[in-house]
Amino acid sequence: MNRVLEDVIHRHAANTDRITAENTLGYVVSDNTTGNVAATSFDNTSAQGIVKHMNGILVGIVQSAVRDLDPTNKLCYLRVQTRKFEYLVAPEELFTITVLQ
Amino acid sequence: MSAEVEEMLKRYQGIKNIVGIIVVDNDGIAIKSTLDNQMSVHYAGHMQTVTEKARQVILDLDAANEFTSMRMRTSYFEIMLMPHDNFFIVVIQNPCD
């Protein structure tokens, strides 16, 4: 599972560089099943913290709230705005991408 | 203040893409809403849980930071959540595409 993820990341590396060259502060790509960080532009401890809090807790809660409101509905992405910056979270089937800007 | 709120609600209701606006107080009770009662209560309850958790998550990640708003894009529409001091606003809209 992790090899597949690494392949995907390698294939999209040019795209990733283009996006991160813009206004972003950084990104984290994490594996959905294990919760491990697959790729990040931050230091590992912050990245792990972000993954654990944002992806693990918040995305789960928002997804269950959305599904409680309408069982056929599902979360496509999430933008959380804070005073300092904004988190853009995109949960997919296998992985979750989080970008800070 | 209530007159301003009414006017604002009326103004936003006219916009085609907006499905509904709900103002929820700290106890999770929908104070004002443009949707029917059952849906409002339903949304209010769930969005209150989400707001609380989001606030805690942001505070955990960085104690100096503060959660100001959140947009959830789902397959059918988009829900925006804006917390204030005593209440929070939920806006449900159909995104333009």
N, CA and C atoms of all chains as a GROMACS GRO file, in nm:
protein
  594
    1MET      N    1   0.085  -0.120   0.000
    1MET     CA    2   0.000   0.000   0.000
    1MET      C    3   0.088   0.123   0.000
    2ASN      N    4   0.194   0.119   0.076
    2ASN     CA    5   0.280   0.236   0.083
    2ASN      C    6   0.358   0.257  -0.046
    3ARG      N    7   0.394   0.145  -0.115
    3ARG     CA    8   0.466   0.156  -0.242
    3ARG      C    9   0.378   0.224  -0.345
    4VAL      N   10   0.251   0.184  -0.347
    4VAL     CA   11   0.157   0.247  -0.442
    4VAL      C   12   0.152   0.396  -0.416
    5LEU      N   13   0.143   0.433  -0.289
    5LEU     CA   14   0.135   0.574  -0.253
    5LEU      C   15   0.260   0.649  -0.297
    6GLU      N   16   0.376   0.586  -0.275
    6GLU     CA   17   0.501   0.653  -0.315
    6GLU      C   18   0.507   0.672  -0.464
    7ASP      N   19   0.458   0.571  -0.539
    7ASP     CA   20   0.457   0.586  -0.685
    7ASP      C   21   0.373   0.704  -0.727
    8VAL      N   22   0.253   0.712  -0.666
    8VAL     CA   23   0.164   0.823  -0.699
    8VAL      C   24   0.231   0.956  -0.670
    9ILE      N   25   0.296   0.964  -0.556
    9ILE     CA   26   0.362   1.090  -0.518
    9ILE      C   27   0.472   1.124  -0.616
   10HIS      N   28   0.551   1.022  -0.655
   10HIS     CA   29   0.659   1.049  -0.751
   10HIS      C   30   0.606   1.099  -0.884
   11ARG      N   31   0.495   1.038  -0.927
   11ARG     CA   32   0.440   1.077  -1.056
   11ARG      C   33   0.391   1.220  -1.054
   12HIS      N   34   0.341   1.266  -0.939
   12HIS     CA   35   0.286   1.400  -0.933
   12HIS      C   36   0.382   1.501  -0.874
   13ALA      N   37   0.508   1.467  -0.865
   13ALA     CA   38   0.604   1.555  -0.799
   13ALA      C   39   0.613   1.692  -0.865
   14ALA      N   40   0.608   1.696  -1.000
   14ALA     CA   41   0.617   1.825  -1.070
   14ALA      C   42   0.498   1.913  -1.033
   15ASN      N   43   0.382   1.853  -1.032
   15ASN     CA   44   0.260   1.925  -0.995
   15ASN      C   45   0.268   1.980  -0.853
   16THR      N   46   0.318   1.892  -0.763
   16THR     CA   47   0.332   1.931  -0.624
   16THR      C   48   0.426   2.050  -0.610
   17ASP      N   49   0.536   2.047  -0.684
   17ASP     CA   50   0.631   2.158  -0.675
   17ASP      C   51   0.569   2.287  -0.725
   18ARG      N   52   0.491   2.275  -0.833
   18ARG     CA   53   0.427   2.396  -0.885
   18ARG      C   54   0.331   2.455  -0.782
   19ILE      N   55   0.251   2.367  -0.721
   19ILE     CA   56   0.153   2.418  -0.625
   19ILE      C   57   0.221   2.478  -0.503
   20THR      N   58   0.324   2.408  -0.454
   20THR     CA   59   0.387   2.459  -0.332
   20THR      C   60   0.471   2.582  -0.359
   21ALA      N   61   0.505   2.610  -0.486
   21ALA     CA   62   0.578   2.733  -0.515
   21ALA      C   63   0.488   2.855  -0.500
   22GLU      N   64   0.358   2.834  -0.502
   22GLU     CA   65   0.264   2.946  -0.485
   22GLU      C   66   0.259   2.988  -0.341
   23ASN      N   67   0.141   3.033  -0.298
   23ASN     CA   68   0.132   3.098  -0.170
   23ASN      C   69   0.133   3.004  -0.049
   24THR      N   70   0.159   2.876  -0.069
   24THR     CA   71   0.134   2.783   0.041
   24THR      C   72   0.245   2.785   0.145
   25LEU      N   73   0.208   2.743   0.265
   25LEU     CA   74   0.306   2.730   0.373
   25LEU      C   75   0.363   2.590   0.377
   26GLY      N   76   0.290   2.494   0.321
   26GLY     CA   77   0.340   2.357   0.325
   26GLY      C   78   0.229   2.257   0.302
   27TYR      N   79   0.266   2.131   0.294
   27TYR     CA   80   0.166   2.028   0.269
   27TYR      C   81   0.202   1.902   0.346
   28VAL      N   82   0.103   1.816   0.361
   28VAL     CA   83   0.123   1.685   0.424
   28VAL      C   84   0.039   1.586   0.347
   29VAL      N   85   0.097   1.474   0.307
   29VAL     CA   86   0.018   1.368   0.247
   29VAL      C   87   0.024   1.251   0.342
   30SER      N   88  -0.092   1.199   0.381
   30SER     CA   89  -0.090   1.090   0.478
   30SER      C   90  -0.173   0.973   0.428
   31ASP      N   91  -0.136   0.856   0.473
   31ASP     CA   92  -0.203   0.732   0.439
   31ASP      C   93  -0.328   0.717   0.525
   32ASN      N   94  -0.441   0.682   0.463
   32ASN     CA   95  -0.565   0.677   0.542
   32ASN      C   96  -0.568   0.562   0.641
   33THR      N   97  -0.517   0.446   0.598
   33THR     CA   98  -0.532   0.326   0.681
   33THR      C   99  -0.440   0.330   0.801
   34THR      N  100  -0.315   0.369   0.781
   34THR     CA  101  -0.221   0.361   0.892
   34THR      C  102  -0.206   0.494   0.965
   35GLY      N  103  -0.242   0.603   0.899
   35GLY     CA  104  -0.220   0.733   0.962
   35GLY      C  105  -0.077   0.780   0.955
   36ASN      N  106   0.007   0.711   0.875
   36ASN     CA  107   0.146   0.756   0.864
   36ASN      C  108   0.158   0.870   0.764
   37VAL      N  109   0.260   0.949   0.782
   37VAL     CA  110   0.286   1.059   0.691
   37VAL      C  111   0.366   1.006   0.572
   38ALA      N  112   0.314   1.024   0.450
   38ALA     CA  113   0.384   0.972   0.333
   38ALA      C  114   0.481   1.076   0.277
   39ALA      N  115   0.438   1.202   0.277
   39ALA     CA  116   0.526   1.306   0.224
   39ALA      C  117   0.487   1.436   0.292
   40THR      N  118   0.584   1.519   0.318
   40THR     CA  119   0.550   1.645   0.382
   40THR      C  120   0.660   1.747   0.357
   41SER      N  121   0.624   1.873   0.366
   41SER     CA  122   0.726   1.977   0.354
   41SER      C  123   0.757   2.034   0.491
   42PHE      N  124   0.695   1.979   0.596
   42PHE     CA  125   0.726   2.026   0.731
   42PHE      C  126   0.823   1.930   0.797
   43ASP      N  127   0.863   1.963   0.921
   43ASP     CA  128   0.942   1.867   0.997
   43ASP      C  129   0.848   1.758   1.047
   44ASN      N  130   0.905   1.643   1.075
   44ASN     CA  131   0.822   1.525   1.097
   44ASN      C  132   0.728   1.536   1.217
   45THR      N  133   0.773   1.596   1.326
   45THR     CA  134   0.687   1.601   1.445
   45THR      C  135   0.563   1.686   1.420
   46SER      N  136   0.581   1.805   1.357
   46SER     CA  137   0.462   1.886   1.328
   46SER      C  138   0.370   1.814   1.233
   47ALA      N  139   0.430   1.750   1.132
   47ALA     CA  140   0.348   1.680   1.032
   47ALA      C  141   0.265   1.572   1.099
   48GLN      N  142   0.328   1.496   1.187
   48GLN     CA  143   0.256   1.390   1.257
   48GLN      C  144   0.142   1.448   1.340
   49GLY      N  145   0.169   1.561   1.405
   49GLY     CA  146   0.066   1.624   1.485
   49GLY      C  147  -0.051   1.669   1.400
   50ILE      N  148  -0.018   1.730   1.287
   50ILE     CA  149  -0.124   1.775   1.196
   50ILE      C  150  -0.208   1.657   1.150
   51VAL      N  151  -0.139   1.552   1.111
   51VAL     CA  152  -0.212   1.435   1.061
   51VAL      C  153  -0.303   1.381   1.169
   52LYS      N  154  -0.250   1.367   1.288
   52LYS     CA  155  -0.329   1.308   1.395
   52LYS      C  156  -0.451   1.394   1.427
   53HIS      N  157  -0.431   1.527   1.437
   53HIS     CA  158  -0.542   1.612   1.475
   53HIS      C  159  -0.637   1.636   1.360
   54MET      N  160  -0.586   1.696   1.254
   54MET     CA  161  -0.674   1.733   1.144
   54MET      C  162  -0.734   1.611   1.079
   55ASN      N  163  -0.649   1.528   1.019
   55ASN     CA  164  -0.702   1.418   0.940
   55ASN      C  165  -0.775   1.319   1.027
   56GLY      N  166  -0.713   1.281   1.137
   56GLY     CA  167  -0.775   1.178   1.218
   56GLY      C  168  -0.906   1.224   1.280
   57ILE      N  169  -0.900   1.330   1.358
   57ILE     CA  170  -1.016   1.367   1.438
   57ILE      C  171  -1.117   1.448   1.358
   58LEU      N  172  -1.071   1.559   1.302
   58LEU     CA  173  -1.168   1.650   1.244
   58LEU      C  174  -1.236   1.595   1.120
   59VAL      N  175  -1.160   1.538   1.030
   59VAL     CA  176  -1.220   1.486   0.907
   59VAL      C  177  -1.321   1.378   0.940
   60GLY      N  178  -1.288   1.292   1.037
   60GLY     CA  179  -1.382   1.188   1.076
   60GLY      C  180  -1.513   1.244   1.126
   61ILE      N  181  -1.504   1.346   1.210
   61ILE     CA  182  -1.625   1.404   1.266
   61ILE      C  183  -1.708   1.473   1.160
   62VAL      N  184  -1.642   1.549   1.073
   62VAL     CA  185  -1.716   1.618   0.968
   62VAL      C  186  -1.782   1.518   0.875
   63GLN      N  187  -1.710   1.412   0.842
   63GLN     CA  188  -1.766   1.312   0.752
   63GLN      C  189  -1.889   1.245   0.814
   64SER      N  190  -1.882   1.215   0.943
   64SER     CA  191  -1.998   1.150   1.002
   64SER      C  192  -2.114   1.248   1.015
   65ALA      N  193  -2.086   1.375   1.040
   65ALA     CA  194  -2.195   1.473   1.047
   65ALA      C  195  -2.263   1.486   0.911
   66VAL      N  196  -2.182   1.494   0.806
   66VAL     CA  197  -2.238   1.506   0.670
   66VAL      C  198  -2.324   1.384   0.638
   67ARG      N  199  -2.275   1.266   0.676
   67ARG     CA  200  -2.350   1.146   0.644
   67ARG      C  201  -2.474   1.131   0.731
   68ASP      N  202  -2.469   1.185   0.854
   68ASP     CA  203  -2.590   1.182   0.937
   68ASP      C  204  -2.698   1.269   0.875
   69LEU      N  205  -2.657   1.382   0.819
   69LEU     CA  206  -2.755   1.473   0.763
   69LEU      C  207  -2.816   1.416   0.636
   70ASP      N  208  -2.737   1.341   0.558
   70ASP     CA  209  -2.787   1.285   0.432
   70ASP      C  210  -2.700   1.165   0.400
   71PRO      N  211  -2.755   1.042   0.409
   71PRO     CA  212  -2.669   0.923   0.397
   71PRO      C  213  -2.603   0.906   0.261
   72THR      N  214  -2.658   0.970   0.158
   72THR     CA  215  -2.595   0.953   0.028
   72THR      C  216  -2.484   1.055   0.005
   73ASN      N  217  -2.479   1.153   0.092
   73ASN     CA  218  -2.383   1.261   0.073
   73ASN      C  219  -2.247   1.218   0.123
   74LYS      N  220  -2.141   1.279   0.069
   74LYS     CA  221  -2.010   1.251   0.127
   74LYS      C  222  -1.922   1.374   0.113
   75LEU      N  223  -1.823   1.382   0.199
   75LEU     CA  224  -1.736   1.499   0.205
   75LEU      C  225  -1.637   1.498   0.090
   76CYS      N  226  -1.627   1.609   0.017
   76CYS     CA  227  -1.531   1.616  -0.093
   76CYS      C  228  -1.403   1.685  -0.051
   77TYR      N  229  -1.416   1.803   0.010
   77TYR     CA  230  -1.297   1.858   0.074
   77TYR      C  231  -1.339   1.955   0.183
   78LEU      N  232  -1.241   1.998   0.257
   78LEU     CA  233  -1.267   2.075   0.377
   78LEU      C  234  -1.170   2.192   0.379
   79ARG      N  235  -1.218   2.312   0.406
   79ARG     CA  236  -1.126   2.425   0.422
   79ARG      C  237  -1.149   2.481   0.559
   80VAL      N  238  -1.049   2.480   0.643
   80VAL     CA  239  -1.063   2.534   0.777
   80VAL      C  240  -0.981   2.663   0.785
   81GLN      N  241  -1.048   2.771   0.812
   81GLN     CA  242  -0.978   2.899   0.816
   81GLN      C  243  -0.947   2.934   0.960
   82THR      N  244  -0.823   2.971   0.986
   82THR     CA  245  -0.788   3.017   1.119
   82THR      C  246  -0.731   3.157   1.104
   83ARG      N  247  -0.695   3.216   1.216
   83ARG     CA  248  -0.648   3.353   1.206
   83ARG      C  249  -0.518   3.364   1.129
   84LYS      N  250  -0.429   3.266   1.148
   84LYS     CA  251  -0.298   3.279   1.084
   84LYS      C  252  -0.296   3.227   0.941
   85PHE      N  253  -0.364   3.113   0.919
   85PHE     CA  254  -0.359   3.056   0.785
   85PHE      C  255  -0.482   2.969   0.763
   86GLU      N  256  -0.481   2.895   0.654
   86GLU     CA  257  -0.596   2.814   0.618
   86GLU      C  258  -0.550   2.673   0.587
   87TYR      N  259  -0.626   2.575   0.634
   87TYR     CA  260  -0.595   2.436   0.603
   87TYR      C  261  -0.688   2.390   0.492
   88LEU      N  262  -0.633   2.333   0.386
   88LEU     CA  263  -0.716   2.274   0.282
   88LEU      C  264  -0.695   2.124   0.292
   89VAL      N  265  -0.801   2.052   0.321
   89VAL     CA  266  -0.789   1.908   0.343
   89VAL      C  267  -0.868   1.836   0.236
   90ALA      N  268  -0.805   1.744   0.163
   90ALA     CA  269  -0.875   1.668   0.061
   90ALA      C  270  -0.864   1.521   0.094
   91PRO      N  271  -0.969   1.460   0.148
   91PRO     CA  272  -0.962   1.316   0.176
   91PRO      C  273  -1.000   1.237   0.052
   92GLU      N  274  -0.916   1.140   0.017
   92GLU     CA  275  -0.948   1.052  -0.095
   92GLU      C  276  -0.972   0.913  -0.041
   93GLU      N  277  -0.973   0.814  -0.133
   93GLU     CA  278  -0.995   0.676  -0.088
   93GLU      C  279  -0.880   0.628  -0.002
   94LEU      N  280  -0.758   0.643  -0.059
   94LEU     CA  281  -0.643   0.580   0.006
   94LEU      C  282  -0.566   0.676   0.094
   95PHE      N  283  -0.572   0.804   0.062
   95PHE     CA  284  -0.484   0.897   0.133
   95PHE      C  285  -0.556   1.029   0.154
   96THR      N  286  -0.493   1.115   0.228
   96THR     CA  287  -0.548   1.247   0.254
   96THR      C  288  -0.438   1.349   0.231
   97ILE      N  289  -0.472   1.455   0.161
   97ILE     CA  290  -0.375   1.562   0.136
   97ILE      C  291  -0.418   1.682   0.217
   98THR      N  292  -0.326   1.742   0.287
   98THR     CA  293  -0.354   1.862   0.364
   98THR      C  294  -0.257   1.970   0.321
   99VAL      N  295  -0.307   2.088   0.286
   99VAL     CA  296  -0.219   2.197   0.245
   99VAL      C  297  -0.244   2.315   0.338
  100LEU      N  298  -0.138   2.383   0.379
  100LEU     CA  299  -0.154   2.502   0.462
  100LEU      C  300  -0.121   2.623   0.378
  101GLN      N  301  -0.205   2.726   0.381
  101GLN     CA  302  -0.173   2.846   0.307
  101GLN      C  303  -0.212   2.973   0.383
  102MET      N  304  -3.048   4.534   1.683
  102MET     CA  305  -2.961   4.435   1.619
  102MET      C  306  -3.045   4.331   1.546
  103SER      N  307  -3.161   4.302   1.599
  103SER     CA  308  -3.242   4.198   1.537
  103SER      C  309  -3.291   4.241   1.399
  104ALA      N  310  -3.313   4.371   1.381
  104ALA     CA  311  -3.358   4.420   1.250
  104ALA      C  312  -3.248   4.401   1.146
  105GLU      N  313  -3.124   4.426   1.187
  105GLU     CA  314  -3.013   4.405   1.093
  105GLU      C  315  -3.006   4.260   1.050
  106VAL      N  316  -3.023   4.172   1.151
  106VAL     CA  317  -3.013   4.028   1.123
  106VAL      C  318  -3.121   3.987   1.024
  107GLU      N  319  -3.243   4.039   1.048
  107GLU     CA  320  -3.355   4.006   0.957
  107GLU      C  321  -3.324   4.052   0.816
  108GLU      N  322  -3.270   4.175   0.808
  108GLU     CA  323  -3.243   4.231   0.675
  108GLU      C  324  -3.137   4.149   0.604
  109MET      N  325  -3.035   4.110   0.681
  109MET     CA  326  -2.927   4.031   0.623
  109MET      C  327  -2.980   3.898   0.572
  110LEU      N  328  -3.064   3.835   0.653
  110LEU     CA  329  -3.121   3.706   0.613
  110LEU      C  330  -3.202   3.721   0.485
  111LYS      N  331  -3.280   3.828   0.480
  111LYS     CA  332  -3.364   3.849   0.361
  111LYS      C  333  -3.278   3.872   0.238
  112ARG      N  334  -3.168   3.948   0.259
  112ARG     CA  335  -3.081   3.977   0.147
  112ARG      C  336  -3.017   3.850   0.092
  113TYR      N  337  -2.970   3.765   0.182
  113TYR     CA  338  -2.901   3.645   0.135
  113TYR      C  339  -2.996   3.541   0.084
  114GLN      N  340  -3.120   3.546   0.128
  114GLN     CA  341  -3.215   3.448   0.081
  114GLN      C  342  -3.243   3.465  -0.066
  115GLY      N  343  -3.234   3.589  -0.115
  115GLY     CA  344  -3.262   3.616  -0.254
  115GLY      C  345  -3.160   3.558  -0.348
  116ILE      N  346  -3.041   3.534  -0.302
  116ILE     CA  347  -2.937   3.481  -0.389
  116ILE      C  348  -2.971   3.339  -0.427
  117LYS      N  349  -2.962   3.311  -0.556
  117LYS     CA  350  -3.013   3.184  -0.607
  117LYS      C  351  -2.946   3.062  -0.549
  118ASN      N  352  -2.815   3.072  -0.527
  118ASN     CA  353  -2.745   2.951  -0.490
  118ASN      C  354  -2.762   2.912  -0.344
  119ILE      N  355  -2.817   3.000  -0.263
  119ILE     CA  356  -2.820   2.971  -0.119
  119ILE      C  357  -2.941   2.886  -0.087
  120VAL      N  358  -2.915   2.770  -0.026
  120VAL     CA  359  -3.023   2.679   0.010
  120VAL      C  360  -3.084   2.718   0.144
  121GLY      N  361  -2.998   2.758   0.240
  121GLY     CA  362  -3.051   2.793   0.370
  121GLY      C  363  -2.949   2.859   0.459
  122ILE      N  364  -2.998   2.934   0.556
  122ILE     CA  365  -2.910   2.999   0.654
  122ILE      C  366  -2.967   2.967   0.792
  123ILE      N  367  -2.881   2.927   0.885
  123ILE     CA  368  -2.929   2.894   1.020
  123ILE      C  369  -2.840   2.966   1.120
  124VAL      N  370  -2.900   3.035   1.216
  124VAL     CA  371  -2.823   3.096   1.323
  124VAL      C  372  -2.847   3.011   1.447
  125VAL      N  373  -2.738   2.960   1.505
  125VAL     CA  374  -2.750   2.867   1.617
  125VAL      C  375  -2.681   2.928   1.738
  126ASP      N  376  -2.742   2.920   1.855
  126ASP     CA  377  -2.675   2.975   1.972
  126ASP      C  378  -2.589   2.868   2.039
  127ASN      N  379  -2.527   2.906   2.149
  127ASN     CA  380  -2.428   2.817   2.210
  127ASN      C  381  -2.482   2.685   2.258
  128ASP      N  382  -2.613   2.677   2.282
  128ASP     CA  383  -2.669   2.552   2.332
  128ASP      C  384  -2.710   2.460   2.221
  129GLY      N  385  -2.689   2.502   2.096
  129GLY     CA  386  -2.726   2.415   1.984
  129GLY      C  387  -2.869   2.430   1.943
  130ILE      N  388  -2.931   2.540   1.985
  130ILE     CA  389  -3.071   2.562   1.945
  130ILE      C  390  -3.071   2.660   1.829
  131ALA      N  391  -3.146   2.629   1.724
  131ALA     CA  392  -3.151   2.717   1.608
  131ALA      C  393  -3.238   2.836   1.642
  132ILE      N  394  -3.178   2.956   1.644
  132ILE     CA  395  -3.255   3.074   1.680
  132ILE      C  396  -3.331   3.126   1.560
  133LYS      N  397  -3.258   3.139   1.447
  133LYS     CA  398  -3.324   3.189   1.327
  133LYS      C  399  -3.287   3.094   1.216
  134SER      N  400  -3.380   3.076   1.123
  134SER     CA  401  -3.346   2.987   1.014
  134SER      C  402  -3.434   3.014   0.895
  135THR      N  403  -3.383   2.986   0.776
  135THR     CA  404  -3.466   2.998   0.657
  135THR      C  405  -3.514   2.861   0.611
  136LEU      N  406  -3.477   2.756   0.683
  136LEU     CA  407  -3.524   2.623   0.647
  136LEU      C  408  -3.637   2.582   0.741
  137ASP      N  409  -3.698   2.466   0.714
  137ASP     CA  410  -3.805   2.423   0.804
  137ASP      C  411  -3.744   2.373   0.935
  138ASN      N  412  -3.830   2.359   1.036
  138ASN     CA  413  -3.781   2.339   1.171
  138ASN      C  414  -3.701   2.210   1.187
  139GLN      N  415  -3.748   2.104   1.127
  139GLN     CA  416  -3.683   1.975   1.148
  139GLN      C  417  -3.541   1.977   1.095
  140MET      N  418  -3.526   2.030   0.971
  140MET     CA  419  -3.393   2.037   0.912
  140MET      C  420  -3.303   2.127   0.993
  141SER      N  421  -3.357   2.240   1.038
  141SER     CA  422  -3.274   2.335   1.114
  141SER      C  423  -3.220   2.270   1.239
  142VAL      N  424  -3.308   2.201   1.310
  142VAL     CA  425  -3.264   2.139   1.435
  142VAL      C  426  -3.158   2.033   1.407
  143HIS      N  427  -3.180   1.959   1.302
  143HIS     CA  428  -3.087   1.855   1.261
  143HIS      C  429  -2.948   1.913   1.232
  144TYR      N  430  -2.948   2.016   1.146
  144TYR     CA  431  -2.822   2.081   1.112
  144TYR      C  432  -2.757   2.143   1.234
  145ALA      N  433  -2.839   2.211   1.315
  145ALA     CA  434  -2.784   2.283   1.430
  145ALA      C  435  -2.708   2.187   1.521
  146GLY      N  436  -2.771   2.074   1.550
  146GLY     CA  437  -2.707   1.978   1.639
  146GLY      C  438  -2.574   1.929   1.586
  147HIS      N  439  -2.573   1.885   1.459
  147HIS     CA  440  -2.449   1.832   1.404
  147HIS      C  441  -2.342   1.937   1.390
  148MET      N  442  -2.382   2.055   1.343
  148MET     CA  443  -2.282   2.159   1.322
  148MET      C  444  -2.224   2.207   1.453
  149GLN      N  445  -2.300   2.197   1.560
  149GLN     CA  446  -2.244   2.239   1.687
  149GLN      C  447  -2.132   2.146   1.730
  150THR      N  448  -2.154   2.014   1.713
  150THR     CA  449  -2.047   1.919   1.746
  150THR      C  450  -1.922   1.948   1.663
  151VAL      N  451  -1.945   1.967   1.534
  151VAL     CA  452  -1.831   1.991   1.445
  151VAL      C  453  -1.756   2.117   1.486
  152THR      N  454  -1.831   2.224   1.518
  152THR     CA  455  -1.765   2.349   1.556
  152THR      C  456  -1.680   2.332   1.681
  153GLU      N  457  -1.737   2.264   1.780
  153GLU     CA  458  -1.661   2.244   1.903
  153GLU      C  459  -1.532   2.169   1.878
  154LYS      N  460  -1.543   2.059   1.802
  154LYS     CA  461  -1.425   1.978   1.776
  154LYS      C  462  -1.322   2.056   1.696
  155ALA      N  463  -1.370   2.131   1.596
  155ALA     CA  464  -1.277   2.209   1.514
  155ALA      C  465  -1.203   2.310   1.600
  156ARG      N  466  -1.277   2.375   1.689
  156ARG     CA  467  -1.212   2.473   1.776
  156ARG      C  468  -1.104   2.407   1.860
  157GLN      N  469  -1.135   2.289   1.915
  157GLN     CA  470  -1.035   2.220   1.998
  157GLN      C  471  -0.915   2.177   1.917
  158VAL      N  472  -0.941   2.124   1.796
  158VAL     CA  473  -0.830   2.077   1.712
  158VAL      C  474  -0.734   2.191   1.680
  159ILE      N  475  -0.788   2.306   1.641
  159ILE     CA  476  -0.702   2.418   1.604
  159ILE      C  477  -0.624   2.465   1.726
  160LEU      N  478  -0.689   2.465   1.840
  160LEU     CA  479  -0.621   2.509   1.961
  160LEU      C  480  -0.510   2.412   1.999
  161ASP      N  481  -0.536   2.280   1.978
  161ASP     CA  482  -0.433   2.182   2.008
  161ASP      C  483  -0.311   2.199   1.920
  162LEU      N  484  -0.336   2.228   1.792
  162LEU     CA  485  -0.223   2.236   1.701
  162LEU      C  486  -0.137   2.359   1.728
  163ASP      N  487  -0.202   2.469   1.769
  163ASP     CA  488  -0.126   2.591   1.793
  163ASP      C  489  -0.206   2.676   1.888
  164ALA      N  490  -0.154   2.694   2.010
  164ALA     CA  491  -0.232   2.760   2.113
  164ALA      C  492  -0.261   2.906   2.081
  165ALA      N  493  -0.182   2.965   1.992
  165ALA     CA  494  -0.205   3.106   1.962
  165ALA      C  495  -0.305   3.125   1.850
  166ASN      N  496  -0.334   3.019   1.778
  166ASN     CA  497  -0.421   3.031   1.664
  166ASN      C  498  -0.566   3.019   1.705
  167GLU      N  499  -0.656   3.061   1.617
  167GLU     CA  500  -0.798   3.058   1.649
  167GLU      C  501  -0.876   3.014   1.528
  168PHE      N  502  -0.979   2.937   1.550
  168PHE     CA  503  -1.060   2.888   1.439
  168PHE      C  504  -1.157   2.998   1.398
  169THR      N  505  -1.152   3.042   1.274
  169THR     CA  506  -1.242   3.150   1.233
  169THR      C  507  -1.356   3.104   1.144
  170SER      N  508  -1.331   3.011   1.052
  170SER     CA  509  -1.446   2.961   0.976
  170SER      C  510  -1.409   2.831   0.907
  171MET      N  511  -1.509   2.761   0.855
  171MET     CA  512  -1.483   2.632   0.792
  171MET      C  513  -1.580   2.612   0.678
  172ARG      N  514  -1.532   2.558   0.567
  172ARG     CA  515  -1.618   2.526   0.453
  172ARG      C  516  -1.609   2.378   0.426
  173MET      N  517  -1.723   2.310   0.422
  173MET     CA  518  -1.726   2.167   0.393
  173MET      C  519  -1.792   2.150   0.257
  174ARG      N  520  -1.719   2.098   0.163
  174ARG     CA  521  -1.775   2.075   0.030
  174ARG      C  522  -1.816   1.929   0.021
  175THR      N  523  -1.945   1.907  -0.003
  175THR     CA  524  -1.991   1.769  -0.016
  175THR      C  525  -2.035   1.749  -0.160
  176SER      N  526  -2.083   1.628  -0.191
  176SER     CA  527  -2.119   1.603  -0.332
  176SER      C  528  -2.231   1.694  -0.378
  177TYR      N  529  -2.328   1.721  -0.289
  177TYR     CA  530  -2.445   1.795  -0.334
  177TYR      C  531  -2.434   1.944  -0.313
  178PHE      N  532  -2.374   1.988  -0.204
  178PHE     CA  533  -2.366   2.131  -0.181
  178PHE      C  534  -2.250   2.162  -0.089
  179GLU      N  535  -2.247   2.287  -0.041
  179GLU     CA  536  -2.136   2.333   0.040
  179GLU      C  537  -2.192   2.394   0.167
  180ILE      N  538  -2.135   2.358   0.281
  180ILE     CA  539  -2.182   2.410   0.409
  180ILE      C  540  -2.074   2.499   0.466
  181MET      N  541  -2.109   2.621   0.504
  181MET     CA  542  -2.011   2.711   0.564
  181MET      C  543  -2.050   2.738   0.707
  182LEU      N  544  -1.949   2.741   0.791
  182LEU     CA  545  -1.972   2.748   0.935
  182LEU      C  546  -1.893   2.866   0.987
  183MET      N  547  -1.956   2.963   1.051
  183MET     CA  548  -1.881   3.076   1.103
  183MET      C  549  -1.911   3.094   1.250
  184PRO      N  550  -1.817   3.066   1.338
  184PRO     CA  551  -1.844   3.084   1.481
  184PRO      C  552  -1.819   3.228   1.523
  185HIS      N  553  -1.905   3.275   1.614
  185HIS     CA  554  -1.884   3.406   1.674
  185HIS      C  555  -1.879   3.386   1.825
  186ASP      N  556  -1.894   3.495   1.902
  186ASP     CA  557  -1.879   3.480   2.047
  186ASP      C  558  -1.990   3.396   2.106
  187ASN      N  559  -2.117   3.438   2.080
  187ASN     CA  560  -2.226   3.369   2.148
  187ASN      C  561  -2.303   3.276   2.058
  188PHE      N  562  -2.271   3.274   1.930
  188PHE     CA  563  -2.353   3.195   1.840
  188PHE      C  564  -2.268   3.155   1.722
  189PHE      N  565  -2.325   3.076   1.633
  189PHE     CA  566  -2.256   3.055   1.507
  189PHE      C  567  -2.357   3.043   1.394
  190ILE      N  568  -2.308   3.071   1.276
  190ILE     CA  569  -2.394   3.077   1.158
  190ILE      C  570  -2.360   2.962   1.066
  191VAL      N  571  -2.462   2.897   1.015
  191VAL     CA  572  -2.444   2.789   0.918
  191VAL      C  573  -2.509   2.834   0.789
  192VAL      N  574  -2.435   2.831   0.679
  192VAL     CA  575  -2.493   2.867   0.550
  192VAL      C  576  -2.477   2.748   0.458
  193ILE      N  577  -2.587   2.708   0.393
  193ILE     CA  578  -2.580   2.594   0.301
  193ILE      C  579  -2.604   2.649   0.162
  194GLN      N  580  -2.511   2.622   0.072
  194GLN     CA  581  -2.528   2.677  -0.062
  194GLN      C  582  -2.492   2.575  -0.168
  195ASN      N  583  -2.547   2.599  -0.288
  195ASN     CA  584  -2.511   2.518  -0.403
  195ASN      C  585  -2.395   2.586  -0.472
  196PRO      N  586  -2.281   2.522  -0.478
  196PRO     CA  587  -2.169   2.588  -0.543
  196PRO      C  588  -2.196   2.605  -0.692
  197CYS      N  589  -2.133   2.703  -0.751
  197CYS     CA  590  -2.172   2.751  -0.883
  197CYS      C  591  -2.162   2.650  -0.995
  198ASP      N  592  -2.075   2.551  -0.980
  198ASP     CA  593  -2.065   2.456  -1.092
  198ASP      C  594  -2.171   2.350  -1.076
   0.00000   0.00000   0.00000
